[in-house]
Amino acid sequence: MKTALGSVAFISLGCPKNLIDSETMLGAIATEGFVVTPDYQSADVVVVNTCGFLAASRQESLDYIGKLLELKGKGRVKRVVVAGCMVANYREMLEQEAPGVDALVSVNDRSRLTDVLRGLTKTGELTRTVAISDPDARGTVYDDRARLRMTPRHYAYLRISEGCDHKCSFCTIPSIRGRFRSKNPEQVLAEARELAADGARELIVVAQDSTYYGQDTDRRKTLHELLARVATLPGVDWLRLMYAYPTQVTDDLIGLLANEPKLLGYLDMPLQHISTPVLQRMKRGTTRDSTMRLIEKLRSRVPGLTLRSTFIVGFPGETDAEFEELLEFLKLGLIDRAGAFPYSDEDRAESYMLDGKLPEAVIAERHRRFMEANRELLFARNKALVGTRITVMAEGESQDPKYPTQARSKADAPEIDCGVLLKGRHAPGTILSAKVVRSLGFDLLCESTS
């Protein structure tokens, strides 16, 4: 297809919140009359939605941009537009490292992307436009409807707020996305209805801190009330909660996790560490004791809870004993799904000014040991599931002719957790009971029982 406005391809990098940004921008582009194409190697314009959270993610963004600029130099791509979080905080880096980029659009000005793309002149040339930045943009609560989704049809991400008010010393999110702003409940419900009507049977609730929802507008945390209303919507079968902050988990939320069948007994709660001195340097507002009490409460009140968490190893000042404390905590088996990041010394984060920086080799070794211990624990958990029955959702076709359906269990979020290989062919989005017949380590082999 060709239109006067031309074709646009999109590359989305980073977290699910970034993915939602990409989907809303794609929806606006398509509504405007551009042709959206999956083939970025021959598009008139390619938009890269960048992640600027860590040095590694910025380098990934620069690598993609560099490849696109090479294609542009060969005449295969006409124009390259860079959007997203990296533009908000690292404009100078982009201008220095990628001088051939035709336009920059901050994450907080993403609603202006179509205006930038309409900068195509009558001769077909795209003017170099820098859409940065309305100082009030970081206070905007965006409407995420009319998305052109990049996820499979049977699941979607539902964003309930923007920004963050926490002051974690390692984090730059508040400087990128601004203060915490809850979406109006009616807006969230409208977005959820639209996603369900589009075939999403699983809604994955995301925010910078989902558990803070309502505190800025109602002066109390109302996430449990919002989720209870979303759970009543026709077509929504699974609700999965991501990005809970340990100091913000309420008894009301725990009660809903325990009693609402559609709200999966799954909680993603980044703890970042377990040693109290490290948590204090991170400015997390928690201690080992308060964390243990919360986990005990969750485990006692939510039967079959799957608890996912992420950690940072090698934080400035982390001693050998504090790292060993983290490893021993992991081996207690209280966390079902875990990940770890090696500390990244971000120059715009408060932790950049801390002393006690560790050598990169020490950080890498601690990360290796954490992930090795985590893998052994996960494999043991999956092996213990052999012979049991689990509830799964079909995802699509697998590469195994004997187990031709790729699926996920209730305990596994898309992209980040384990998978299931299922006998028989089942349409994506089909929910069924399955018997675990074998563990492959990360993945399970299952046979349908319903």
C-alpha positions as CSV (number, residue, x, y, z in Angstrom):
1,M,0.0,0.0,0.0
2,K,1.0,3.6,-0.7
3,T,-0.4,6.8,0.5
4,A,0.6,10.4,0.1
5,L,2.0,10.3,3.7
6,G,4.1,7.2,3.1
7,S,5.0,4.2,5.1
8,V,6.2,4.0,8.7
9,A,7.9,1.1,10.5
10,F,8.4,0.9,14.3
11,I,11.0,-0.6,16.5
12,S,10.0,-0.7,20.2
13,L,12.7,-1.3,22.9
14,G,12.5,-1.5,26.7
15,C,9.8,-2.3,29.2
16,P,6.0,-3.0,28.8
17,K,5.3,0.7,29.6
18,N,7.4,1.6,26.6
19,L,5.6,-1.0,24.5
20,I,2.3,0.7,25.4
21,D,3.8,4.0,24.3
22,S,4.7,2.4,21.0
23,E,1.3,0.9,20.5
24,T,-0.5,4.2,21.1
25,M,1.9,6.0,18.7
26,L,1.3,3.3,16.1
27,G,-2.5,3.7,16.5
28,A,-2.2,7.5,16.0
29,I,0.0,7.0,13.0
30,A,-2.4,4.6,11.3
31,T,-5.4,6.8,12.1
32,E,-3.5,9.8,10.6
33,G,-3.3,7.9,7.3
34,F,0.3,6.6,7.2
35,V,0.8,3.0,6.1
36,V,2.2,1.0,9.0
37,T,4.7,-1.7,7.8
38,P,6.6,-4.4,9.6
39,D,9.4,-4.1,7.1
40,Y,11.7,-1.5,8.5
41,Q,14.3,-2.1,5.8
42,S,12.2,-0.5,3.1
43,A,10.0,2.0,5.0
44,D,9.8,5.7,4.2
45,V,10.3,6.4,7.9
46,V,11.5,4.2,10.8
47,V,10.6,5.2,14.4
48,V,12.8,3.8,17.2
49,N,11.2,4.0,20.6
50,T,14.2,4.0,22.9
51,C,14.8,2.9,26.5
52,G,17.1,5.2,28.4
53,F,17.0,3.5,31.9
54,L,20.4,1.8,31.9
55,A,23.7,2.2,30.0
56,A,23.1,-1.2,28.4
57,S,19.6,-0.2,27.2
58,R,21.0,3.0,25.8
59,Q,23.7,1.1,24.0
60,E,21.1,-1.2,22.5
61,S,19.1,1.8,21.3
62,L,22.2,3.3,19.7
63,D,23.0,0.0,18.0
64,Y,19.6,-0.1,16.4
65,I,19.8,3.6,15.4
66,G,23.2,3.0,13.9
67,K,22.0,0.1,11.8
68,L,19.1,2.2,10.5
69,L,21.3,5.1,9.7
70,E,23.5,2.7,7.6
71,L,20.3,1.7,5.7
72,K,19.5,5.3,5.3
73,G,22.9,6.0,3.8
74,K,22.3,3.2,1.3
75,G,19.0,4.7,0.3
76,R,16.9,1.8,1.7
77,V,15.4,3.9,4.5
78,K,14.4,7.5,3.8
79,R,14.2,8.9,7.3
80,V,14.9,7.8,10.9
81,V,13.0,9.3,13.9
82,V,14.0,8.6,17.5
83,A,11.5,8.7,20.3
84,G,11.1,7.6,23.9
85,C,12.9,7.7,27.2
86,M,16.4,8.2,25.9
87,V,15.4,11.4,24.2
88,A,14.0,12.8,27.5
89,N,17.4,12.5,29.3
90,Y,20.1,11.9,26.7
91,R,19.3,14.3,23.8
92,E,23.0,15.5,23.7
93,M,24.2,11.9,23.5
94,L,21.9,11.2,20.6
95,E,22.9,14.3,18.7
96,Q,26.5,13.4,19.1
97,E,26.3,9.6,18.5
98,A,23.6,9.7,15.8
99,P,23.8,13.0,13.9
100,G,22.0,11.6,10.9
101,V,18.7,11.2,12.8
102,D,15.9,13.3,11.3
103,A,13.8,14.0,14.4
104,L,13.8,13.5,18.1
105,V,10.5,13.1,20.1
106,S,10.6,12.9,23.9
107,V,8.6,10.3,25.7
108,N,6.6,13.1,27.3
109,D,5.8,14.5,23.8
110,R,4.8,11.2,22.2
111,S,1.4,12.5,21.3
112,R,3.1,14.9,19.0
113,L,4.7,12.2,16.9
114,T,2.2,12.5,14.1
115,D,2.8,16.2,13.8
116,V,6.5,15.5,13.4
117,L,5.9,12.9,10.7
118,R,3.6,15.3,9.0
119,G,6.8,17.4,8.7
120,L,7.2,15.8,5.3
121,T,7.3,18.6,2.9
122,K,5.7,18.7,-0.6
123,T,8.9,17.4,-2.0
124,G,8.9,14.4,0.3
125,E,11.7,15.7,2.6
126,L,11.3,15.4,6.3
127,T,12.3,18.5,8.1
128,R,14.6,18.0,11.1
129,T,12.2,18.6,14.0
130,V,13.1,18.3,17.7
131,A,9.8,17.8,19.6
132,I,11.1,18.4,23.1
133,S,9.6,19.3,25.5
134,D,6.6,21.0,26.9
135,P,7.7,21.4,30.6
136,D,4.1,20.4,31.6
137,A,4.2,17.2,29.6
138,R,5.5,15.1,32.5
139,G,2.3,15.9,34.3
140,T,0.1,14.5,31.5
141,V,-2.0,11.4,32.0
142,Y,-2.2,9.8,28.5
143,D,-5.1,8.0,26.9
144,D,-3.9,4.6,25.9
145,R,-7.0,3.7,23.7
146,A,-7.0,3.2,20.0
147,R,-3.7,1.3,20.2
148,L,-2.3,-0.8,17.3
149,R,-1.1,-3.6,19.5
150,M,2.3,-5.3,19.1
151,T,1.4,-8.1,21.5
152,P,-0.4,-11.3,20.4
153,R,-4.2,-10.7,20.4
154,H,-4.9,-12.9,23.5
155,Y,-3.1,-10.7,26.0
156,A,-2.4,-7.0,26.5
157,Y,-0.8,-4.6,28.9
158,L,-3.1,-2.2,30.9
159,R,-1.4,0.9,32.2
160,I,-3.0,2.5,35.3
161,S,-0.7,5.4,36.0
162,E,2.2,7.5,34.9
163,G,5.4,8.5,36.6
164,C,6.7,7.7,40.1
165,D,7.1,9.6,43.4
166,H,9.7,7.2,45.0
167,K,13.3,8.4,45.5
168,C,15.2,5.2,45.0
169,S,18.8,6.2,44.7
170,F,19.6,4.0,41.7
171,C,16.6,5.1,39.6
172,T,16.1,7.9,37.0
173,I,12.5,7.2,36.2
174,P,11.1,10.2,38.0
175,S,13.4,12.5,36.0
176,I,12.2,10.8,32.8
177,R,8.5,10.3,33.3
178,G,7.7,12.8,36.1
179,R,5.6,12.6,39.2
180,F,3.1,9.8,39.9
181,R,-0.3,10.4,38.3
182,S,-3.2,7.9,38.6
183,K,-5.5,7.4,35.6
184,N,-9.1,8.0,36.3
185,P,-10.8,4.7,37.1
186,E,-13.3,5.2,34.3
187,Q,-10.5,5.8,31.8
188,V,-8.8,2.6,32.9
189,L,-12.1,0.6,32.6
190,A,-12.7,2.1,29.1
191,E,-9.2,1.0,28.0
192,A,-9.7,-2.5,29.5
193,R,-13.0,-2.9,27.7
194,E,-11.4,-1.9,24.4
195,L,-8.6,-4.4,24.9
196,A,-11.0,-7.2,25.9
197,A,-13.2,-6.4,22.9
198,D,-10.0,-6.8,20.7
199,G,-9.5,-10.3,22.0
200,A,-7.3,-9.9,25.1
201,R,-8.3,-12.6,27.6
202,E,-5.4,-11.7,29.9
203,L,-4.7,-8.1,31.0
204,I,-1.4,-7.4,32.6
205,V,-1.6,-4.4,34.9
206,V,1.5,-2.2,34.7
207,A,2.7,1.1,36.1
208,Q,6.0,2.4,37.6
209,D,4.4,1.5,41.0
210,S,1.0,-0.1,40.6
211,T,0.4,-0.3,44.3
212,Y,0.5,3.5,44.8
213,Y,-2.6,3.9,42.6
214,G,-5.1,6.3,44.0
215,Q,-2.8,7.9,46.6
216,D,-2.4,11.1,44.6
217,T,-6.1,11.5,43.7
218,D,-8.0,9.9,46.6
219,R,-5.3,10.2,49.3
220,R,-5.6,6.5,49.8
221,K,-4.5,3.4,47.9
222,T,-7.4,2.1,45.8
223,L,-5.7,-0.5,43.5
224,H,-7.9,-3.2,45.0
225,E,-11.0,-1.3,44.1
226,L,-9.9,-0.7,40.6
227,L,-8.9,-4.4,40.0
228,A,-12.1,-5.6,41.4
229,R,-14.0,-3.5,38.8
230,V,-11.7,-4.7,36.0
231,A,-12.3,-8.3,37.0
232,T,-16.1,-7.9,36.3
233,L,-15.6,-7.0,32.6
234,P,-16.8,-9.5,30.1
235,G,-14.0,-11.2,28.2
236,V,-11.4,-10.7,30.9
237,D,-10.3,-14.1,32.2
238,W,-6.9,-13.5,33.7
239,L,-5.6,-10.4,35.5
240,R,-1.9,-10.3,36.3
241,L,-0.4,-7.6,38.6
242,M,3.1,-6.3,37.9
243,Y,5.4,-3.7,39.6
244,A,4.2,-3.7,43.2
245,Y,6.3,-1.7,45.6
246,P,6.9,-3.5,48.9
247,T,6.0,-0.6,51.2
248,Q,2.7,0.0,49.3
249,V,1.1,-3.5,49.4
250,T,-2.1,-3.2,51.4
251,D,-4.2,-5.8,53.3
252,D,-7.1,-5.0,51.0
253,L,-4.9,-5.9,48.0
254,I,-3.7,-9.1,49.6
255,G,-7.4,-10.0,50.3
256,L,-8.3,-9.5,46.6
257,L,-5.3,-11.6,45.5
258,A,-6.6,-14.3,47.8
259,N,-10.3,-14.2,46.8
260,E,-10.7,-12.9,43.2
261,P,-10.4,-15.9,40.9
262,K,-9.6,-13.7,37.8
263,L,-6.8,-12.0,39.6
264,L,-4.1,-14.6,39.3
265,G,-2.2,-15.5,42.5
266,Y,0.8,-13.8,40.9
267,L,2.6,-10.7,42.2
268,D,5.6,-9.0,40.7
269,M,7.3,-7.1,43.5
270,P,10.8,-5.9,42.9
271,L,12.7,-6.1,46.3
272,Q,16.1,-5.0,44.9
273,H,17.9,-6.5,47.9
274,I,17.4,-8.1,51.4
275,S,20.2,-6.7,53.4
276,T,19.0,-3.7,55.5
277,P,22.1,-1.5,55.0
278,V,22.0,-2.0,51.3
279,L,18.2,-1.2,51.2
280,Q,19.0,2.0,53.2
281,R,21.6,3.1,50.7
282,M,19.1,2.4,47.9
283,K,16.5,4.5,49.8
284,R,13.9,1.8,49.4
285,G,12.1,2.6,52.7
286,T,12.3,-1.1,53.8
287,T,14.3,-3.4,55.9
288,R,15.0,-7.1,55.9
289,D,12.5,-7.6,58.8
290,S,9.7,-5.6,57.1
291,T,10.3,-7.5,53.9
292,M,10.1,-10.9,55.7
293,R,6.9,-9.9,57.5
294,L,5.3,-8.9,54.2
295,I,6.3,-12.1,52.4
296,E,5.0,-14.2,55.4
297,K,1.7,-12.3,55.3
298,L,1.4,-12.9,51.5
299,R,2.3,-16.6,51.8
300,S,-0.2,-17.2,54.6
301,R,-3.1,-15.4,53.0
302,V,-2.7,-16.2,49.3
303,P,-2.7,-19.9,48.7
304,G,-0.5,-21.0,45.8
305,L,1.0,-17.5,45.4
306,T,3.6,-17.0,42.7
307,L,6.0,-14.3,43.8
308,R,8.3,-12.7,41.2
309,S,11.0,-10.3,42.1
310,T,14.1,-8.6,40.8
311,F,17.3,-7.6,42.6
312,I,20.4,-5.5,42.1
313,V,23.8,-7.0,42.8
314,G,27.0,-5.0,43.3
315,F,25.4,-1.9,44.6
316,P,27.9,0.7,45.9
317,G,29.1,-0.4,49.3
318,E,27.7,-4.0,49.1
319,T,30.0,-6.1,51.2
320,D,30.8,-9.7,50.7
321,A,28.6,-10.5,53.8
322,E,25.7,-8.5,52.4
323,F,25.9,-10.3,49.1
324,E,26.0,-13.7,50.8
325,E,22.9,-12.6,52.8
326,L,21.1,-12.0,49.5
327,L,22.2,-15.4,48.2
328,E,21.0,-17.1,51.4
329,F,17.7,-15.3,51.2
330,L,17.3,-16.5,47.6
331,K,18.0,-20.1,48.7
332,L,15.1,-19.9,51.2
333,G,12.8,-20.5,48.3
334,L,10.5,-17.6,49.1
335,I,10.8,-16.1,45.6
336,D,9.3,-18.3,42.8
337,R,10.6,-16.2,39.9
338,A,13.7,-14.1,40.3
339,G,15.9,-12.0,38.2
340,A,19.0,-9.8,38.9
341,F,20.6,-6.8,37.3
342,P,24.3,-6.0,37.8
343,Y,24.5,-2.5,39.2
344,S,24.7,0.2,36.5
345,D,26.4,3.4,37.6
346,E,24.0,5.9,36.1
347,D,25.4,9.5,36.2
348,R,21.9,11.0,36.6
349,A,21.0,8.7,39.6
350,E,21.7,9.7,43.2
351,S,23.7,6.5,43.7
352,Y,26.3,7.9,41.3
353,M,27.6,10.0,44.1
354,L,28.0,7.2,46.6
355,D,31.3,5.8,47.6
356,G,32.2,2.2,47.8
357,K,31.9,1.5,44.1
358,L,32.8,-2.1,43.2
359,P,35.0,-3.2,40.4
360,E,33.1,-4.4,37.3
361,A,34.7,-7.9,37.6
362,V,33.3,-8.2,41.2
363,I,29.8,-7.1,40.1
364,A,29.9,-9.6,37.1
365,E,31.0,-12.4,39.4
366,R,28.2,-11.7,41.9
367,H,25.7,-11.6,39.1
368,R,26.9,-14.9,37.8
369,R,26.6,-16.5,41.2
370,F,23.1,-15.1,41.8
371,M,21.8,-16.3,38.4
372,E,23.4,-19.8,38.8
373,A,21.8,-20.3,42.2
374,N,18.5,-18.9,40.9
375,R,18.6,-21.4,37.9
376,E,19.1,-24.4,40.2
377,L,16.2,-23.3,42.4
378,L,13.9,-22.8,39.4
379,F,14.8,-26.1,37.8
380,A,14.1,-27.9,41.1
381,R,10.7,-26.2,41.3
382,N,9.8,-27.2,37.8
383,K,10.9,-30.8,38.4
384,A,8.7,-31.0,41.5
385,L,5.7,-30.1,39.3
386,V,5.9,-33.3,37.2
387,G,2.8,-35.3,37.7
388,T,0.7,-32.3,38.9
389,R,-2.0,-30.4,37.0
390,I,-1.7,-26.8,36.1
391,T,-3.8,-24.2,34.3
392,V,-2.3,-22.9,31.1
393,M,-3.1,-20.5,28.3
394,A,-2.1,-21.4,24.7
395,E,0.2,-18.9,23.1
396,G,0.7,-20.2,19.5
397,E,2.7,-22.8,17.6
398,S,5.9,-24.3,19.0
399,Q,8.9,-25.8,17.1
400,D,8.3,-29.3,18.7
401,P,6.2,-31.6,16.5
402,K,5.3,-33.8,19.5
403,Y,4.3,-30.8,21.6
404,P,3.1,-28.4,18.9
405,T,1.5,-25.7,21.1
406,Q,3.4,-23.1,23.0
407,A,1.7,-22.1,26.2
408,R,2.1,-20.4,29.6
409,S,0.9,-21.3,33.1
410,K,-0.8,-18.9,35.5
411,A,2.6,-18.7,37.2
412,D,4.3,-17.2,34.2
413,A,4.2,-13.8,32.7
414,P,4.9,-13.3,28.9
415,E,8.5,-12.8,27.8
416,I,10.1,-12.9,31.3
417,D,9.1,-16.3,32.9
418,C,8.9,-19.9,32.0
419,G,7.0,-21.6,29.2
420,V,5.0,-24.7,28.5
421,L,5.0,-27.1,25.5
422,L,1.6,-28.7,25.1
423,K,0.5,-31.8,23.2
424,G,-2.2,-31.2,20.7
425,R,-3.0,-28.0,18.8
426,H,-4.8,-25.3,20.6
427,A,-5.8,-21.8,19.5
428,P,-4.0,-18.9,21.1
429,G,-5.9,-17.7,24.1
430,T,-7.4,-21.1,24.9
431,I,-7.3,-21.7,28.7
432,L,-7.1,-25.4,29.8
433,S,-6.0,-27.8,32.5
434,A,-2.8,-29.7,31.7
435,K,-0.8,-32.5,33.3
436,V,3.0,-31.9,33.7
437,V,4.8,-34.9,32.2
438,R,8.4,-33.7,32.2
439,S,10.5,-30.7,33.0
440,L,13.1,-29.4,30.6
441,G,14.5,-27.0,33.1
442,F,13.0,-23.7,32.1
443,D,10.0,-25.2,30.2
444,L,7.5,-27.9,31.0
445,L,6.1,-30.6,28.8
446,C,2.4,-31.0,29.3
447,E,-0.6,-33.0,28.1
448,S,-4.1,-31.4,28.1
449,T,-6.6,-32.9,30.6
450,S,-9.6,-30.7,29.6
